[in-house]
Amino acid sequence: MADTVELLKAKIHEREDHLRESWVKAMEARLVQEELIKCHRYEGVNHLENCRWLANKYIQMLQDNRVKGYKKIEV
């Protein structure tokens, strides 16, 4: 019984850590988005050349840093 409770607590803690890390990555992507918007406004017509690296970084972060839930089918 005690092992089951400890196992359940460990699993809940692991889920919380996973969600927390996922949200941190999502917020990092939001910060990059804000910097990209600033760059577009500052650079004006040259934003395609001067902000390309930031746009590429943002696109990559959108693909990689999605918020993922903890529900999985465990087999």
Backbone torsions as a table, in degrees:
resi	resn	phi	psi	omega
1	MET	NA	-46.1	-179.4
2	ALA	-65.6	-35.5	177.9
3	ASP	-64.5	-38.0	179.7
4	THR	-65.6	-41.8	179.2
5	VAL	-65.2	-44.4	179.3
6	GLU	-64.6	-39.4	178.5
7	LEU	-64.5	-41.3	178.5
8	LEU	-65.7	-42.8	178.0
9	LYS	-62.8	-41.2	179.2
10	ALA	-64.6	-40.0	-179.9
11	LYS	-66.6	-41.4	178.3
12	ILE	-65.0	-41.5	178.2
13	HIS	-63.0	-41.2	178.4
14	GLU	-63.4	-41.4	177.8
15	ARG	-62.3	-45.3	179.9
16	GLU	-62.2	-41.5	177.9
17	ASP	-62.6	-43.2	-179.7
18	HIS	-62.6	-46.4	179.3
19	LEU	-64.3	-39.7	179.8
20	ARG	-62.7	-46.5	179.0
21	GLU	-63.5	-38.2	179.0
22	SER	-63.7	-41.7	178.7
23	TRP	-68.8	-35.9	178.1
24	VAL	-62.7	-43.4	178.6
25	LYS	-65.0	-37.7	178.0
26	ALA	-65.6	-38.6	178.6
27	MET	-69.8	-33.0	174.6
28	GLU	-62.2	-41.1	177.6
29	ALA	-63.2	-37.7	178.5
30	ARG	-64.6	-39.3	177.8
31	LEU	-64.3	-40.4	177.7
32	VAL	-65.0	-37.6	177.5
33	GLN	-61.6	-43.6	179.4
34	GLU	-63.6	-39.8	177.7
35	GLU	-66.7	-35.8	177.6
36	LEU	-65.4	-40.7	177.7
37	ILE	-63.6	-43.0	177.7
38	LYS	-61.6	-42.2	-179.4
39	CYS	-63.4	-43.2	179.0
40	HIS	-60.9	-42.4	-179.1
41	ARG	-68.4	-40.1	-176.6
42	TYR	-72.5	-42.4	-174.4
43	GLU	-80.0	-22.7	177.5
44	GLY	67.5	-125.6	-175.2
45	VAL	-72.1	-17.3	179.9
46	ASN	-92.1	12.3	-174.4
47	HIS	-64.6	-27.3	-180.0
48	LEU	-64.6	-37.7	-180.0
49	GLU	-82.2	-44.5	-170.9
50	ASN	-83.1	-20.2	-177.7
51	CYS	-112.3	9.0	-176.5
52	ARG	-59.2	-41.9	-178.5
53	TRP	-62.7	-37.7	179.7
54	LEU	-71.8	-37.9	177.0
55	ALA	-65.2	-41.4	178.1
56	ASN	-64.6	-40.0	177.7
57	LYS	-63.9	-41.6	179.7
58	TYR	-65.3	-42.9	178.7
59	ILE	-61.9	-42.8	179.2
60	GLN	-63.9	-40.1	179.5
61	MET	-67.3	-35.7	176.9
62	LEU	-62.8	-37.8	179.8
63	GLN	-72.3	-38.7	-172.9
64	ASP	-90.1	-33.7	-167.9
65	ASN	-105.1	51.7	176.6
66	ARG	-81.1	147.2	176.1
67	VAL	-75.2	122.5	-177.7
68	LYS	-115.2	135.4	179.0
69	GLY	-76.7	-177.7	-176.5
70	TYR	-104.8	-3.5	-178.2
71	LYS	-77.8	117.5	177.8
72	LYS	-138.4	149.9	174.9
73	ILE	-83.2	118.3	-178.7
74	GLU	-99.2	120.6	-177.7
75	VAL	-105.9	NA	NA
